[in-house]
């Protein structure tokens, strides 16, 4: 074949970009509609791709959700490695008030908090929250999985989640407008009350 048609090549799909697009679209769908109400057809239509690509890249809707959850874990776990008792308040407040991470952090929290109606999916959510709370507990001196410090760490985690949700979803003032400096004192007080230092 000659002429212009002979030189036209089919546009190659960028697999990495398509995979990321599916993750971004699915994440928003799972947050907005919940796991049970979201179909792979919804996600494919939103992304403008063939539904078969979801199976190719993620095996199933559950596999896609697990990948989205992995992204949420990365968002929530950012700054929690090598955490010390002195670091908790500063890192927590910085994540809550940081404008660059605000949207992703809020999306991750909403994805974790929305009930799915699927026990396996809800177990994944619990595992994520448990992992973050264990890191907090370790910073507070917990050494065993059943250490009473874990409960106190989970109260701190609940406080951080509550602050984030009230700021993002309800715009509750003055909480919503408080900056890092304004929040640091109250959050430090909560942490010191929950994870008191052992006597010297």
Phi, psi and omega in degrees: 000139180241175179089184184302325184296332183290337183263354181285123178254141176299139182291125183280137179280134176274109187299318182295318180293319180296318179298316180294322177300315178298320178297315182296315181293316181297318180304313180293321178295315180297323179292314186286313188255346184088162184295311186296321185278348181271131177250159177295331177295318177303312184295315180297318179296317179298324182276346181072034181231169177288137182300334180297337180292333178296316178293324181295315185271332188231358179078316185196177175297321179296320177297322177294319178296318179300321179294319177297320180294322177300321177294320178295321178300316180299319179295314184286330183275349182303126178085008181256356178284145180052040183284136173245165181302322180291337184275335194305305184299314183297312182294320181297311182294323179297319178294319183294321186263352184289117183296328183293326183261355192305309184296314182294320179297316180296317178299317180298317179296315181297322179295322180286329187271340183284126179294137184260334187082003180238117186298320180297317180293319179294328177294323176300317180297315180300320181297322179296310182295323178295319180298317179294318182293329178291326176295319177296317181297320179298322177295333179270005175102005179292139181241339182239153180302330182260016180300135179302339179297334181299319178300316180295322178296322179291329174295320177295316178299317179298323177297314180297317179295316180300316178299315182297316182292317180295325178291314187278315188268329186247349180049042183289121182264144005273004183301317185295331183261356182295135178268181183303316182296319182289326182277335188301317181298305180300319180293321176299320178299317179297314182295318179295326178288324183277323183236068181295146179289142177295149179299143182288000000 
